[in-house]
Amino acid sequence: MELAKITTKGQITLPISIRRQLNLKDGDKVAFIEKDGNYILVNPVSLAIDKVREAFKGEAERLGLKNEEDVTKMIKELRKEKKQS
């Protein structure tokens, strides 16, 4: 468990170990998520990626994409179709 002190301005300094775990750099923003009366500090970029990942869960299999080469091929085909329209 890590502790942080709140200043009179309501600011805290996140311990370096937490910043590293969340991959936070100077100027990054953090999000606070309420869950069952507790607040969880998260990296909003990671949260967005997780939501996208969840939204697309199973899509690769549905589209027959087995590897990066399949994805690249699909993107090239979509770009070609877009140019033709």
Backbone atoms as SQL, in Angstrom:
CREATE TABLE atoms (id INTEGER PRIMARY KEY, chain TEXT, resi INTEGER, resn TEXT, atom TEXT, x REAL, y REAL, z REAL);
INSERT INTO atoms VALUES
  (1, 'A', 1, 'MET', 'N', 0.842, -1.177, 0.000),
  (2, 'A', 1, 'MET', 'CA', 0.000, 0.000, 0.000),
  (3, 'A', 1, 'MET', 'C', 0.886, 1.238, 0.000),
  (4, 'A', 2, 'GLU', 'N', 0.510, 2.199, -0.817),
  (5, 'A', 2, 'GLU', 'CA', 1.223, 3.472, -0.900),
  (6, 'A', 2, 'GLU', 'C', 0.322, 4.572, -0.360),
  (7, 'A', 3, 'LEU', 'N', 0.914, 5.571, 0.270),
  (8, 'A', 3, 'LEU', 'CA', 0.163, 6.710, 0.792),
  (9, 'A', 3, 'LEU', 'C', 0.616, 7.988, 0.108),
  (10, 'A', 4, 'ALA', 'N', -0.302, 8.944, -0.002),
  (11, 'A', 4, 'ALA', 'CA', 0.020, 10.259, -0.551),
  (12, 'A', 4, 'ALA', 'C', -0.675, 11.296, 0.326),
  (13, 'A', 5, 'LYS', 'N', -0.005, 12.390, 0.585),
  (14, 'A', 5, 'LYS', 'CA', -0.538, 13.459, 1.413),
  (15, 'A', 5, 'LYS', 'C', -1.241, 14.489, 0.528),
  (16, 'A', 6, 'ILE', 'N', -2.394, 14.978, 0.985),
  (17, 'A', 6, 'ILE', 'CA', -3.137, 15.992, 0.257),
  (18, 'A', 6, 'ILE', 'C', -2.700, 17.369, 0.744),
  (19, 'A', 7, 'THR', 'N', -2.365, 18.255, -0.203),
  (20, 'A', 7, 'THR', 'CA', -1.957, 19.617, 0.158),
  (21, 'A', 7, 'THR', 'C', -3.197, 20.464, 0.427),
  (22, 'A', 8, 'THR', 'N', -2.982, 21.678, 0.901),
  (23, 'A', 8, 'THR', 'CA', -4.095, 22.602, 1.160),
  (24, 'A', 8, 'THR', 'C', -4.842, 22.948, -0.126),
  (25, 'A', 9, 'LYS', 'N', -4.198, 22.774, -1.273),
  (26, 'A', 9, 'LYS', 'CA', -4.841, 23.025, -2.566),
  (27, 'A', 9, 'LYS', 'C', -5.527, 21.776, -3.122),
  (28, 'A', 10, 'GLY', 'N', -5.539, 20.696, -2.356),
  (29, 'A', 10, 'GLY', 'CA', -6.185, 19.463, -2.806),
  (30, 'A', 10, 'GLY', 'C', -5.327, 18.636, -3.740),
  (31, 'A', 11, 'GLN', 'N', -4.038, 18.932, -3.808),
  (32, 'A', 11, 'GLN', 'CA', -3.136, 18.210, -4.709),
  (33, 'A', 11, 'GLN', 'C', -2.451, 17.063, -3.974),
  (34, 'A', 12, 'ILE', 'N', -2.105, 16.040, -4.734),
  (35, 'A', 12, 'ILE', 'CA', -1.321, 14.929, -4.191),
  (36, 'A', 12, 'ILE', 'C', -0.165, 14.639, -5.135),
  (37, 'A', 13, 'THR', 'N', 0.869, 14.033, -4.594),
  (38, 'A', 13, 'THR', 'CA', 1.965, 13.541, -5.423),
  (39, 'A', 13, 'THR', 'C', 1.851, 12.024, -5.438),
  (40, 'A', 14, 'LEU', 'N', 1.712, 11.471, -6.628),
  (41, 'A', 14, 'LEU', 'CA', 1.626, 10.009, -6.734),
  (42, 'A', 14, 'LEU', 'C', 3.008, 9.412, -6.536),
  (43, 'A', 15, 'PRO', 'N', 3.107, 8.401, -5.703),
  (44, 'A', 15, 'PRO', 'CA', 4.406, 7.746, -5.518),
  (45, 'A', 15, 'PRO', 'C', 4.937, 7.202, -6.849),
  (46, 'A', 16, 'ILE', 'N', 6.242, 7.233, -7.000),
  (47, 'A', 16, 'ILE', 'CA', 6.887, 6.806, -8.249),
  (48, 'A', 16, 'ILE', 'C', 6.506, 5.381, -8.633),
  (49, 'A', 17, 'SER', 'N', 6.365, 4.500, -7.654),
  (50, 'A', 17, 'SER', 'CA', 6.022, 3.103, -7.977),
  (51, 'A', 17, 'SER', 'C', 4.649, 3.018, -8.644),
  (52, 'A', 18, 'ILE', 'N', 3.713, 3.838, -8.211),
  (53, 'A', 18, 'ILE', 'CA', 2.377, 3.843, -8.819),
  (54, 'A', 18, 'ILE', 'C', 2.431, 4.480, -10.202),
  (55, 'A', 19, 'ARG', 'N', 3.171, 5.582, -10.342),
  (56, 'A', 19, 'ARG', 'CA', 3.310, 6.212, -11.667),
  (57, 'A', 19, 'ARG', 'C', 3.910, 5.238, -12.664),
  (58, 'A', 20, 'ARG', 'N', 4.876, 4.470, -12.225),
  (59, 'A', 20, 'ARG', 'CA', 5.502, 3.492, -13.135),
  (60, 'A', 20, 'ARG', 'C', 4.514, 2.389, -13.503),
  (61, 'A', 21, 'GLN', 'N', 3.777, 1.890, -12.521),
  (62, 'A', 21, 'GLN', 'CA', 2.814, 0.814, -12.807),
  (63, 'A', 21, 'GLN', 'C', 1.731, 1.264, -13.768),
  (64, 'A', 22, 'LEU', 'N', 1.315, 2.531, -13.648),
  (65, 'A', 22, 'LEU', 'CA', 0.280, 3.063, -14.530),
  (66, 'A', 22, 'LEU', 'C', 0.849, 3.685, -15.799),
  (67, 'A', 23, 'ASN', 'N', 2.175, 3.651, -15.934),
  (68, 'A', 23, 'ASN', 'CA', 2.859, 4.226, -17.084),
  (69, 'A', 23, 'ASN', 'C', 2.476, 5.696, -17.278),
  (70, 'A', 24, 'LEU', 'N', 2.519, 6.455, -16.177),
  (71, 'A', 24, 'LEU', 'CA', 2.179, 7.877, -16.207),
  (72, 'A', 24, 'LEU', 'C', 3.437, 8.720, -16.316),
  (73, 'A', 25, 'LYS', 'N', 3.367, 9.738, -17.149),
  (74, 'A', 25, 'LYS', 'CA', 4.479, 10.658, -17.356),
  (75, 'A', 25, 'LYS', 'C', 4.029, 12.067, -16.969),
  (76, 'A', 26, 'ASP', 'N', 4.968, 13.008, -16.903),
  (77, 'A', 26, 'ASP', 'CA', 4.643, 14.403, -16.606),
  (78, 'A', 26, 'ASP', 'C', 3.567, 14.904, -17.566),
  (79, 'A', 27, 'GLY', 'N', 2.562, 15.553, -17.025),
  (80, 'A', 27, 'GLY', 'CA', 1.503, 16.118, -17.845),
  (81, 'A', 27, 'GLY', 'C', 0.354, 15.174, -18.151),
  (82, 'A', 28, 'ASP', 'N', 0.518, 13.873, -17.882),
  (83, 'A', 28, 'ASP', 'CA', -0.568, 12.917, -18.118),
  (84, 'A', 28, 'ASP', 'C', -1.726, 13.196, -17.171),
  (85, 'A', 29, 'LYS', 'N', -2.896, 12.750, -17.545),
  (86, 'A', 29, 'LYS', 'CA', -4.075, 12.871, -16.703),
  (87, 'A', 29, 'LYS', 'C', -4.392, 11.511, -16.112),
  (88, 'A', 30, 'VAL', 'N', -5.110, 11.525, -15.001),
  (89, 'A', 30, 'VAL', 'CA', -5.562, 10.285, -14.380),
  (90, 'A', 30, 'VAL', 'C', -7.079, 10.363, -14.236),
  (91, 'A', 31, 'ALA', 'N', -7.704, 9.221, -14.132),
  (92, 'A', 31, 'ALA', 'CA', -9.150, 9.158, -13.939),
  (93, 'A', 31, 'ALA', 'C', -9.430, 8.434, -12.623),
  (94, 'A', 32, 'PHE', 'N', -10.503, 8.861, -11.983),
  (95, 'A', 32, 'PHE', 'CA', -10.946, 8.225, -10.752),
  (96, 'A', 32, 'PHE', 'C', -12.283, 7.557, -11.035),
  (97, 'A', 33, 'ILE', 'N', -12.358, 6.262, -10.803),
  (98, 'A', 33, 'ILE', 'CA', -13.575, 5.501, -11.064),
  (99, 'A', 33, 'ILE', 'C', -14.141, 5.047, -9.731),
  (100, 'A', 34, 'GLU', 'N', -15.430, 5.317, -9.521),
  (101, 'A', 34, 'GLU', 'CA', -16.086, 4.894, -8.289),
  (102, 'A', 34, 'GLU', 'C', -16.628, 3.487, -8.464),
  (103, 'A', 35, 'LYS', 'N', -16.339, 2.642, -7.511),
  (104, 'A', 35, 'LYS', 'CA', -16.835, 1.269, -7.553),
  (105, 'A', 35, 'LYS', 'C', -17.130, 0.833, -6.126),
  (106, 'A', 36, 'ASP', 'N', -18.399, 0.593, -5.863),
  (107, 'A', 36, 'ASP', 'CA', -18.840, 0.134, -4.543),
  (108, 'A', 36, 'ASP', 'C', -18.362, 1.055, -3.420),
  (109, 'A', 37, 'GLY', 'N', -18.435, 2.368, -3.633),
  (110, 'A', 37, 'GLY', 'CA', -18.057, 3.329, -2.609),
  (111, 'A', 37, 'GLY', 'C', -16.564, 3.579, -2.474),
  (112, 'A', 38, 'ASN', 'N', -15.765, 2.919, -3.302),
  (113, 'A', 38, 'ASN', 'CA', -14.315, 3.134, -3.315),
  (114, 'A', 38, 'ASN', 'C', -13.929, 3.762, -4.643),
  (115, 'A', 39, 'TYR', 'N', -12.838, 4.502, -4.617),
  (116, 'A', 39, 'TYR', 'CA', -12.356, 5.117, -5.848),
  (117, 'A', 39, 'TYR', 'C', -11.071, 4.446, -6.297),
  (118, 'A', 40, 'ILE', 'N', -11.008, 4.201, -7.592),
  (119, 'A', 40, 'ILE', 'CA', -9.855, 3.540, -8.196),
  (120, 'A', 40, 'ILE', 'C', -9.197, 4.548, -9.127),
  (121, 'A', 41, 'LEU', 'N', -7.894, 4.703, -9.001),
  (122, 'A', 41, 'LEU', 'CA', -7.121, 5.605, -9.855),
  (123, 'A', 41, 'LEU', 'C', -6.653, 4.805, -11.070),
  (124, 'A', 42, 'VAL', 'N', -6.928, 5.314, -12.260),
  (125, 'A', 42, 'VAL', 'CA', -6.539, 4.608, -13.484),
  (126, 'A', 42, 'VAL', 'C', -5.918, 5.575, -14.473),
  (127, 'A', 43, 'ASN', 'N', -5.137, 5.017, -15.373),
  (128, 'A', 43, 'ASN', 'CA', -4.615, 5.754, -16.515),
  (129, 'A', 43, 'ASN', 'C', -5.735, 5.760, -17.552),
  (130, 'A', 44, 'PRO', 'N', -6.296, 6.931, -17.908),
  (131, 'A', 44, 'PRO', 'CA', -7.436, 6.946, -18.831),
  (132, 'A', 44, 'PRO', 'C', -7.113, 6.399, -20.217),
  (133, 'A', 45, 'VAL', 'N', -5.873, 6.505, -20.645),
  (134, 'A', 45, 'VAL', 'CA', -5.495, 5.941, -21.949),
  (135, 'A', 45, 'VAL', 'C', -5.623, 4.422, -21.893),
  (136, 'A', 46, 'SER', 'N', -5.100, 3.818, -20.831),
  (137, 'A', 46, 'SER', 'CA', -5.214, 2.371, -20.678),
  (138, 'A', 46, 'SER', 'C', -6.669, 1.941, -20.560),
  (139, 'A', 47, 'LEU', 'N', -7.457, 2.746, -19.849),
  (140, 'A', 47, 'LEU', 'CA', -8.882, 2.450, -19.699),
  (141, 'A', 47, 'LEU', 'C', -9.581, 2.467, -21.050),
  (142, 'A', 48, 'ALA', 'N', -9.271, 3.459, -21.882),
  (143, 'A', 48, 'ALA', 'CA', -9.879, 3.550, -23.213),
  (144, 'A', 48, 'ALA', 'C', -9.479, 2.352, -24.073),
  (145, 'A', 49, 'ILE', 'N', -8.218, 1.984, -24.004),
  (146, 'A', 49, 'ILE', 'CA', -7.749, 0.829, -24.783),
  (147, 'A', 49, 'ILE', 'C', -8.469, -0.437, -24.327),
  (148, 'A', 50, 'ASP', 'N', -8.627, -0.595, -23.014),
  (149, 'A', 50, 'ASP', 'CA', -9.336, -1.773, -22.493),
  (150, 'A', 50, 'ASP', 'C', -10.782, -1.808, -22.976),
  (151, 'A', 51, 'LYS', 'N', -11.435, -0.637, -23.014),
  (152, 'A', 51, 'LYS', 'CA', -12.824, -0.582, -23.476),
  (153, 'A', 51, 'LYS', 'C', -12.921, -0.935, -24.958),
  (154, 'A', 52, 'VAL', 'N', -11.985, -0.427, -25.748),
  (155, 'A', 52, 'VAL', 'CA', -11.971, -0.758, -27.177),
  (156, 'A', 52, 'VAL', 'C', -11.723, -2.255, -27.362),
  (157, 'A', 53, 'ARG', 'N', -10.768, -2.772, -26.619),
  (158, 'A', 53, 'ARG', 'CA', -10.445, -4.198, -26.694),
  (159, 'A', 53, 'ARG', 'C', -11.677, -5.040, -26.374),
  (160, 'A', 54, 'GLU', 'N', -12.414, -4.656, -25.341),
  (161, 'A', 54, 'GLU', 'CA', -13.619, -5.387, -24.948),
  (162, 'A', 54, 'GLU', 'C', -14.697, -5.276, -26.021),
  (163, 'A', 55, 'ALA', 'N', -14.846, -4.068, -26.596),
  (164, 'A', 55, 'ALA', 'CA', -15.860, -3.862, -27.623),
  (165, 'A', 55, 'ALA', 'C', -15.590, -4.709, -28.867),
  (166, 'A', 56, 'PHE', 'N', -14.326, -4.942, -29.167),
  (167, 'A', 56, 'PHE', 'CA', -13.963, -5.697, -30.370),
  (168, 'A', 56, 'PHE', 'C', -13.670, -7.169, -30.079),
  (169, 'A', 57, 'LYS', 'N', -13.921, -7.580, -28.853),
  (170, 'A', 57, 'LYS', 'CA', -13.654, -8.966, -28.484),
  (171, 'A', 57, 'LYS', 'C', -14.404, -9.914, -29.430),
  (172, 'A', 58, 'GLY', 'N', -13.718, -10.852, -30.010),
  (173, 'A', 58, 'GLY', 'CA', -14.310, -11.831, -30.911),
  (174, 'A', 58, 'GLY', 'C', -14.392, -11.379, -32.362),
  (175, 'A', 59, 'GLU', 'N', -14.149, -10.100, -32.629),
  (176, 'A', 59, 'GLU', 'CA', -14.258, -9.596, -33.997),
  (177, 'A', 59, 'GLU', 'C', -13.168, -10.164, -34.912),
  (178, 'A', 60, 'ALA', 'N', -11.959, -10.301, -34.402),
  (179, 'A', 60, 'ALA', 'CA', -10.875, -10.843, -35.234),
  (180, 'A', 60, 'ALA', 'C', -11.236, -12.235, -35.723),
  (181, 'A', 61, 'GLU', 'N', -11.741, -13.045, -34.819),
  (182, 'A', 61, 'GLU', 'CA', -12.127, -14.416, -35.203),
  (183, 'A', 61, 'GLU', 'C', -13.278, -14.370, -36.199),
  (184, 'A', 62, 'ARG', 'N', -14.260, -13.509, -35.946),
  (185, 'A', 62, 'ARG', 'CA', -15.410, -13.390, -36.836),
  (186, 'A', 62, 'ARG', 'C', -14.987, -12.969, -38.238),
  (187, 'A', 63, 'LEU', 'N', -13.974, -12.091, -38.312),
  (188, 'A', 63, 'LEU', 'CA', -13.488, -11.603, -39.606),
  (189, 'A', 63, 'LEU', 'C', -12.421, -12.506, -40.220),
  (190, 'A', 64, 'GLY', 'N', -12.033, -13.545, -39.503),
  (191, 'A', 64, 'GLY', 'CA', -11.021, -14.467, -40.025),
  (192, 'A', 64, 'GLY', 'C', -9.607, -13.928, -39.946),
  (193, 'A', 65, 'LEU', 'N', -9.358, -13.018, -39.007),
  (194, 'A', 65, 'LEU', 'CA', -8.024, -12.439, -38.851),
  (195, 'A', 65, 'LEU', 'C', -7.241, -13.265, -37.836),
  (196, 'A', 66, 'LYS', 'N', -6.167, -13.886, -38.325),
  (197, 'A', 66, 'LYS', 'CA', -5.389, -14.771, -37.453),
  (198, 'A', 66, 'LYS', 'C', -4.069, -14.171, -36.999),
  (199, 'A', 67, 'ASN', 'N', -3.578, -13.170, -37.765),
  (200, 'A', 67, 'ASN', 'CA', -2.280, -12.588, -37.415),
  (201, 'A', 67, 'ASN', 'C', -2.188, -11.164, -37.973),
  (202, 'A', 68, 'GLU', 'N', -1.051, -10.544, -37.730),
  (203, 'A', 68, 'GLU', 'CA', -0.850, -9.158, -38.167),
  (204, 'A', 68, 'GLU', 'C', -0.914, -9.043, -39.691),
  (205, 'A', 69, 'GLU', 'N', -0.443, -10.049, -40.378),
  (206, 'A', 69, 'GLU', 'CA', -0.471, -10.038, -41.844),
  (207, 'A', 69, 'GLU', 'C', -1.910, -9.981, -42.353),
  (208, 'A', 70, 'ASP', 'N', -2.810, -10.729, -41.711),
  (209, 'A', 70, 'ASP', 'CA', -4.224, -10.691, -42.100),
  (210, 'A', 70, 'ASP', 'C', -4.816, -9.298, -41.891),
  (211, 'A', 71, 'VAL', 'N', -4.453, -8.655, -40.786),
  (212, 'A', 71, 'VAL', 'CA', -4.953, -7.310, -40.487),
  (213, 'A', 71, 'VAL', 'C', -4.446, -6.328, -41.534),
  (214, 'A', 72, 'THR', 'N', -3.161, -6.397, -41.854),
  (215, 'A', 72, 'THR', 'CA', -2.567, -5.509, -42.857),
  (216, 'A', 72, 'THR', 'C', -3.246, -5.687, -44.209),
  (217, 'A', 73, 'LYS', 'N', -3.496, -6.920, -44.583),
  (218, 'A', 73, 'LYS', 'CA', -4.158, -7.216, -45.859),
  (219, 'A', 73, 'LYS', 'C', -5.559, -6.615, -45.878),
  (220, 'A', 74, 'MET', 'N', -6.310, -6.758, -44.777),
  (221, 'A', 74, 'MET', 'CA', -7.655, -6.228, -44.700),
  (222, 'A', 74, 'MET', 'C', -7.637, -4.698, -44.821),
  (223, 'A', 75, 'ILE', 'N', -6.690, -4.048, -44.156),
  (224, 'A', 75, 'ILE', 'CA', -6.591, -2.589, -44.213),
  (225, 'A', 75, 'ILE', 'C', -6.299, -2.129, -45.636),
  (226, 'A', 76, 'LYS', 'N', -5.386, -2.813, -46.318),
  (227, 'A', 76, 'LYS', 'CA', -5.066, -2.452, -47.709),
  (228, 'A', 76, 'LYS', 'C', -6.293, -2.592, -48.602),
  (229, 'A', 77, 'GLU', 'N', -7.070, -3.653, -48.393),
  (230, 'A', 77, 'GLU', 'CA', -8.278, -3.866, -49.192),
  (231, 'A', 77, 'GLU', 'C', -9.307, -2.770, -48.926),
  (232, 'A', 78, 'LEU', 'N', -9.466, -2.375, -47.656),
  (233, 'A', 78, 'LEU', 'CA', -10.423, -1.318, -47.311),
  (234, 'A', 78, 'LEU', 'C', -9.998, 0.014, -47.914),
  (235, 'A', 79, 'ARG', 'N', -8.703, 0.302, -47.880),
  (236, 'A', 79, 'ARG', 'CA', -8.206, 1.550, -48.486),
  (237, 'A', 79, 'ARG', 'C', -8.433, 1.559, -49.987),
  (238, 'A', 80, 'LYS', 'N', -8.225, 0.406, -50.610),
  (239, 'A', 80, 'LYS', 'CA', -8.420, 0.287, -52.062),
  (240, 'A', 80, 'LYS', 'C', -9.890, 0.522, -52.404),
  (241, 'A', 81, 'GLU', 'N', -10.792, -0.056, -51.619),
  (242, 'A', 81, 'GLU', 'CA', -12.225, 0.129, -51.840),
  (243, 'A', 81, 'GLU', 'C', -12.612, 1.591, -51.663),
  (244, 'A', 82, 'LYS', 'N', -12.056, 2.249, -50.676),
  (245, 'A', 82, 'LYS', 'CA', -12.374, 3.642, -50.407),
  (246, 'A', 82, 'LYS', 'C', -11.926, 4.534, -51.564),
  (247, 'A', 83, 'LYS', 'N', -10.752, 4.263, -52.135),
  (248, 'A', 83, 'LYS', 'CA', -10.252, 5.056, -53.261),
  (249, 'A', 83, 'LYS', 'C', -11.152, 4.900, -54.479),
  (250, 'A', 84, 'GLN', 'N', -11.724, 3.713, -54.649),
  (251, 'A', 84, 'GLN', 'CA', -12.554, 3.442, -55.815),
  (252, 'A', 84, 'GLN', 'C', -13.944, 4.067, -55.696),
  (253, 'A', 85, 'SER', 'N', -14.349, 4.402, -54.490),
  (254, 'A', 85, 'SER', 'CA', -15.709, 4.962, -54.329),
  (255, 'A', 85, 'SER', 'C', -15.732, 6.474, -54.348);
